[in-house]
Amino acid sequence: MSCHLQKLRFVLSPMILICASAFAQEGFSLFTTDFPPEEFAARRAEVFKAIGENGQALLQGAPSPVGYTRFRQSNEFYYLCGIEVPHAYLLLDGASKTTTLFLPHRNEARERGEGKLLSAEDATEVKKLSGVDAVFGTDLLVEHLSRSARSHGRTIFTPFSPAEGFAMSRDLAVRVIGDYAADPFDGRPSREGALIQSLRGRFPQFEVRDLSPTLDRLRLIKSPRELALIKKATRLSGLALIEAMRSTEPGIYEHELDAMAKYVYYRNGAQGEAYYSLIASASNAFYPHYNAGKRQMLDGDFLLMDFAPDVGYYMSDVTRMMPVNGKFNAWQRELYGFYLGCYKSVLKHIRPNVTAQTVIQDAVKEMEQLLATTKFSKPTYEAGAKAFVARYQSSAKNPNATLGHWVGMATHDVGPRDGVLRAGMVFTIEPALTIPEEKIYVRLEDLIIITVTGKEIVSDFVPMDMDQIEKMMKEIGMLQKYPRDGEPLKP
């Protein structure tokens, strides 16, 4: 095991080890070993501070998955308790500072087919595992809320923003809700909207308020254990990109790199993908979220690969580009070389205790110098380069400028975007240089963690310099060692 991977090991809470052993004979992991109950309790303590003594917070867990797919809890619910059970609810009482978990009752027939699942009947074990104060069946949730509503009017907080599930970020979740609403024969409300309507209809005594801003603020700064999971996800994304450099050659299909990356992820313990693979060759790369993966790559194509796994509910997001034939041609070297110089200038100036605007102001000076000294072979290339720098020049004048997007439990993670960069923030930069006339698109992406004294570019072990990429592409790749069904092994 490399030193890098050794750093990913955690010192597990004795309580977790003891409680997990209670179900060891079942052969199932019923609770996370990535976080101790103390960390979930600390997160809930911050929620108690936010809702006040007169507030309650109610979170709705994810429903049963559709089809034969593994259950994955919603990010918000997992963040506060770590329980991975469908149709669960979590109630935090601000007055008593107690947390109650509501779980479905045991379904013995399902357990005979799928194995042990935590239920309301496991109250003692669940309290030890998660650190919650009480566990009841979901059939008693309305009764608990009714008692609270009868005693005195109170505020109940619940997330208004859509929950993030498998391969989901909030921006995409909002789009899905909009698609449902636009369908004249569907029009279903969001799950969150239905819960809010039910609370207001059944308990008019409650003032229902949004919990999302509180959770978003808490999720912005990552703990050491969260960072360790993000680093592992980044490591796996990088290993898949490196293998793509080895395996890519004219004649392979985009989806073959998708399959290869998934092998790397799942072989190393990922629970899924952070998002669908963006493996786009030639003009397909001009569409930033192209994901069909159907094209067969040709000699002379330029390939973009943007893909990362979900490791213990934490994501990454890394992108690299490479020439399909293993050798940068003239225009690729010209445009990619200019882009890379600008890109590195941004990475260079990222640091804590300054705003994104300050970083951009420092970087844009170097971009302007590079632009002034670069000769382009076509007027359209020069125009594209000038437009790229102009966007940064505009951002340098904007106090609310951003460098990229947050990364954490979602690939496009939540959290306020104003203020200075602080230790524990995690984000990517992914500027794009485009030549619309030829449908050329150039983009890289790296994952950055802000530290107390500087930054850590977690993905910098993945080659981005042209000579390094060409050298890597000369090596024999997985797809050459394991050809398609029926094809002979290549010498």
N, C-alpha and C positions, 0 to 999 in steps of 0.2 A: 504494500500500500504506500502510495506517495505521501510526502509530507503534507501536500495540499489536501488530500483526502483525509489524512489523520486529523486535521484541524476540524473536520466536519463532525467528529464524534462528540457526543454530549455526555456529561456526567448526569446520569439519570437520578431522579428523586427516589430514595428508598421506598417511599409510599407507592410510587408507580410500579416498581419492581414487585413489591409484595402483592399489590392488588392484581396486577396482570397475571401473577402466578396462580391466582384463584381460578382462572379459566384455562390454565396451561394445558389441561387434559383435553380441552376441546380442540386445540390446535389453531385457534383464531386469535387475532389481535383485536381486542374489543375497545381499546383506548390508545390514544397516541402516546408514543414514547419520545416525541419531539419536544414536548413541553411538559413541565411539571404542573400540578394543580396550583402551585403558588403563583405561576405566571398568569394563568387564567384569572385567579382571584385578584391580582393586581390590576388587570384590565377592567374587571368589574368594579373595583374600587373607584376607578376614574369615572366610570359611568354614574356611580352613586353621587359623586361630587357634582356632576353635571346636571342631574335631574333634581337634586335637592330633596329635602325631607318630605315634601308633599307630592313627590313624583313617583311613578312606577315606570318601568321599561318592560315592554313585551316584545320578544323576538320570536318569529315564526321560522322553524327550520324548513329545510327543503322537503318536497314531497317525494314519493316513490318515483324512481326513474321510469321513463317510458321505454318499453322493450327490454331485451336481455342485455342491459348495461349495468355496471356496478354503480351503487349509490355513492354520491358525493355530496357532502353537506354544503350548504351555502356558506360563503366566506364570513359573513357577519356573525352567524350563529356559532360556527366553529371558533371564531376569534375569541368569543367570550366564555366558552365552556369545553370545547374539544370533543363534544359528543357527536358521533356519526350514526344517528338513527333517524329514519324518515318520519315526518309528521310530528316532530317534537316541538315543544314551546319552552321558552325561558322567560321567567318573570323575576324582575329585580325590584325589590321594595325599598324605596328611599328612606322611609321612616325607620324601619327595623334593620336596614342594611343587610337584608337576607336575600338569598337567591333560591328560587324554586324551579325545578325542572319537571316538566310534564311529558311523560313518555307513553306511547301506546302500550296496551297490555300484551302479554306474551301470546304469540301465535305459534303454538306447538307444531302445527302442520307445516308451516313455513320453515321452522327451525329444523324439522326432520329432513327437509329438502336442501336447505341452504346453510345450515349451521347456526350456531348461537348468535342471538342479537340481543343487545341490552334492551330491557323493558321495565315497566313500572314495578314488576315483581323483583327486580334486582336493586331496589332502592339503597340498601346498605352498601353494596359494592359501588354503585354509581356515585354516591356521595363521597366515598373514599377516592375514587378515581379522579373526579372532576373538581372536588372541593365545594360543590353546591351544598346548601343547607338542608334542603328537603326535596323529595321526589314523590310525585303522584302520577296517577293515570291521566291521560288527556281528557277523559270524561269528567274530571273534576275542575278543569280550568275555568269554565264559566261560573261555577259555584264560588271559586276563590275570588274572581273578579266581582261577582255580585255582592259578596260580603263587603268588599272594599268600597264599592259604590254606595251601599246602604249606610255605611258608617259615616262617611263625609265625602264631599266632592273633592276630587283629586285630579291631577294631571297625569295622563298616561302617554308615554313616549313610545313610538314604534318607528322603524325605518320607513320613510316615504319613498326612498329611492329603490329601484328594483334590485332584487338579490342577485348576487353573482354566483353562478354555479359552474359546471364543467365548461372549460374553455370560454369563459364569459367575462367580459369587462362591462362596466356600466354603460358606456356609450353604445355598445351593441345591444345590451338589454333594453335600453330605451327605444332603439330602433325596432326591436321585436314587438314591443308593446304598441308602437305606432302602426306596424303592419297589421296586427290584430284589429286595431281600431278602424283601420281603413277598409277592412274586408266587410262588405255589406251583409254577408251571411255568417259572420263571426262576431266581431265587436266585443269580445270578452274583456273584462277589466283585468288589470294586473293582479297578481296574488296579493301584493301589498295594498292595492286599491280596494280589493274585496275585503281584506282584514280591517282596513280603516273604516269602510262603510259599515261593517258588522259591529265594530266597537261603538261607533256613533249611534247606530240604530238601537243596539241593545242596552247601551249605558249612556244615556244623554247627560248623566251627571258628570261624566268625564270630559275634560278638555283634552283632545287628542293632538299631540304635537310631534314634530319630526325628530327622530333620534339620529338620522343619517349624519348631520354635521358633526355631532359628537364622535361617532365612530370613525368618520373620515379623518378627523383631527388626530385621534389616537393612532390610527393606522399609518399616519405619515412618517412617524419616527419608529424605526425598526429596532427591536431588541437584539442582543447578541445571538440568541437562538434563531430568530427570524433571519438574520443576516447569514447565518450558517446554511440555512436551507436555500436561500437565494443564491449563495455562492455555489452550492452543489448543482442547482438547476442551471446556472451559468456554465459551470464546468462541463456538464453533459451537453449543453447546446454547443459549446466550443468543440468538444470531441466529435460531435456529429458534423460540424462544419469542416473540420480538418479531414474527416473521412470523406466528405463530399469532394474536397479538393483532390484526394487520391483517386476517387472512383469516377469522377466526371471525365467523359470523353465523347466525341461525336458518336451518335447512334443510340445512346441511352435515352430513356424517357424521364421526364421530370418526376413522375411518380415513383421511379426507382430510388431516387434520393430520399423521397419521403419514407419509403419502406426501410431504407438503411438507417435513417435517423431514428425512426421509431424503435428499431432494434437496439440502438445505443441507449435510448432513454429507458425502455422497459427492462433491458438487461441489467441496468444499474439502479433499479428501484423506483423509477418514476411512477406515479399513479395515473398519469395521463399526459396529454399535450396542453401547453399553455394556450395555444390557438392553432387554427388549421395552418398547415405548412404553406409558406409563400415561396414556392420554388418556380421561378419565372425566367425563362430563357428568351433571348432576343427581344422582340417588341412586347412580349407578354409582361416584361418587367416594367413597362411604362404604366401599367395599372397597379398601383401600390398594394392592393389586396387581391391580386390574381391568385387563385388557389385551385384551379381545375387540374393541373398536373398532367395534362394529356399530351403535351407536345414532345416529339422526338427531337433531340438537340442535334444541331448541325455544326460542321466545321466553320469557325468564324463567329459563332454566337457568343454573346456575353451573358453570363448567368448570375442571377441574384438568388440567394438562399437566405431566408429569414424564418427561423423555426426554433422553438424552445419547449422544454417539458414543464410539467407540473410536478413538483417534488414536495410532498407533504403540505399541499395547499399554498405553496409559494412558487413564483414564476421567475422567468428571465426573459430576455428579448435581445437577440444578437443577430446581426446581418453581415454577410460578406458577399463579395462579387468575385467572379473568376472567369477567365476565358475557357470556353468549352474544350478547345484543342490544346490547352495547357500553355499557350504562349500569347501574351498580350500583343495585339496587332497595333498598327500605327495610331488609329483613332482612339482605341481603348487606352493605350498608354498616354496619349495626349490629354484626354478628358479625365481619366481616372487619376493621372498624376497631379493635375491641377486641383481636382477635388480633394485628393488625399492631403495635399499641403494645407488647404483651408480647414479640413476636418481636424487635422492634428493641432492646428492653432487653437481651436476651441477646447480640445482635450487639455492642452497645455495650461490654459488659464483657469480651469475649474478649481475652486478652492473654497473652504468654509468661510463664513462670516462676511460674505459679499453677496450682492444680488446677481441674478442671471444677467441683468442689464450690464453690470460692471464687467462680467466675464466676456460678454459679447463686445463691449467697447474695446477691451484689450485685444481680443482676437481679431477684430475687423481691421485693425491697423496692419497686421501681418497679411491678412487677405488682400488688402489694397496693394501692398508691396508686391505680392505674388502675381496679382492680376497685371500690374504695370510691367512686369518683367517677363511674362509668358507670351509666346508667339503662338497663335492658333492657325491651323491650316484652312479653316473655313470661317467666313463671317458669321454663320449661324452658331458655330462653336464659341466664338468670342462673345456673341450676344448672350448665349446661355450662361457663360461664365460671369459676365457683367450682371445679369439678372440675379444670379446666385449671390454674389457679393452685395448687391443692392438690397436684397432682403435682410441681410445681416446689418447693413447700414441703417435700415429703417428700424430694426429691433434695437439697435444701439441707442436710439432716441426715445424708446418706449420704456417707462419705469415698470410696466407690467410684463415685460418680455419674459419668455420662458426658453429654456434650453432644449427641452424635449418633453417626455412624459414620465410620471412616477411609475415604479414597478414594485410589486409586492405580492399580495394575495391575488391581485389581478394584473394582467400584463399592462393594461392601461389603468394603473392603480388610482385610488382616490386620495384626496388630500388637498388642502388649499395651496395655491400656487404663488401667493404673495410672500414677501419677506426675503430674508437672507438664507443662504444655504447653510444647513446645520448638520452636525454629526448625526448619523442614523438615517439620513435621507437617501433614497435609492432612485435612480432615474437613468434613462438612456438619452443619448443624442442621436438623431437620425436625419440630418439635413439631406435634401435631394437636389441634384443638379439635373436639369432636364433640357433636352434639345427636341422640342415638339415636332420640328420639321422632319426629323428622322426617327421619331419615337424612341429616342435614347434616354435612358434613365439610369443615373448613377447614385447609389446610396450605400452607406455603411451604418452600422449601429453597434454601440458598445454599452455595457452596463457599468455604471459608476456608483460607488458608495462614498458619501461624504464622511470623513473621519474628523476627529478632533483637530488634527494637525494638517490635514490635507485631503487627499482623495485616494481611492483604490479603484483602478480600472480593472475590474475582475476578469473581463474577457480579453485582456491584452495579450494573452498567450496564443490567441488565434491569429495567424498571419494576416497582415493587411498590406504590407509592402509588396510590390510587384515581383521582385526577385525571390522573396520568400514564398509567395504563392506558386510561382513557376517551379521552384525547387520541390515543393510539396506535391505538386501535380505529377511529377515524374515517378513518384512511388506507386507501387501496385496497391490498388484499392480493394475493398470488400466486394464490390460488384464484379470485379475481374476474377476474384478468387471463387466466387459463388455465382456463376452465370445463370441466366434464365433457364427455366425448365426446358430440357431438350437440347440446349446449346452446349457445345464442347467447351471444356476449360481452356482458357486462353494461355498460351505459353508465356 
